[in-house]
Amino acid sequence: MSRYPKELEFSEMLRDGTVVRLRSIRSEDEPLLQDLAAHMSPEDMRLRFFAAMRRLSQRLAARLSHVDYDREMALIALADHTEQALGVARFSADPDNCAAEYAIAVRSDWKGRGLGHLLMARLIEVARHQGVNKLVGEVLPENGAMLQLCRELGFAIGFDPDDPRLLRVSKTLYDPLVANKR
């Protein structure tokens, strides 16, 4: 596993002037992820995990907080000057970096402030820097906020060929055929 990417620690300002800190997730952040989930509505949990959940189990929180920085990344947003998790965006790439599946979660009381947009924009930058060709995700059709965010960030939206209950969103970040022609 690669070293912790300290260079991804920085502060950002949301559109309402609130300052948040972004950094890569660490294995000791498991309790922060559980607290984040505890501050998400049951509907927001269902839209993120595609299942009814009231909390994030310790096992799932442990899995989500242990990241192989060579193929994965998870950026956590923290309230300025605290260790309170406000949101997280993550991707996991295939071994060849052809595609990476992403997911995002934001505390229900922090939605609508631009935090999701900020997390996704930074995640796209990190994925592009790591040479990921394409970001892909699955979205429930009723998740209007996520679909709007995808449109704003230039994702293509279509039906998921593997599951008709889902939409597949994708954004090409790096096309090796175009890059090789330069």
Steps between C-alpha positions, in 0.01 A plus 500: 500500500624846413577767754231735629466788248556796733507731196122454473437686827360848443227742604224615267223755526142406419276744315351622830849588631535199730852356507538122492811285507548224244744215538546139407326257727711302748439166665437669835206694347262208548312680786472814283327298228260350752420848632452630145247223434327574832436852369348381173127451460372150427419618146852637446645170627277306257601721209870449583500127581195385295357332810315602813759562772477682829869504576835405357621174652847489649599246236389721210653811659829313538494390137421854378774659712779269383613625160769373266620839374643340183153404367257679727441838650255633753488869582334592825367848573533618857355801678775761536700458823315179596501133414130495410441325166270689266534287187714256310562427132689193384605300200641155445679432170547176314861372481565672165345836601257467209201574721437593861168473676417795721261567787421806709320569827422831670341556841133577453529832685785608268324431171437795269810694607730390218690241701409211268607703196830589667571139600423368152703771325803421716449124455495548122829693522662224707374225268627689195838555668524127577434417133149361535340493155135517606291551815178299512219471748158354553217731602141428593268685259327678788831652621441833328769685694771255393383503140508882500852495645607255227355726230681804645830311500464368145409138563311307234183339637344183360332179598703237682519195270550269800210629712199677347413650842814717486649773288868488404694824502846537350759765432807449285802655671787381289495332162829315444442484122477880479793543740720268292441710186651810662 
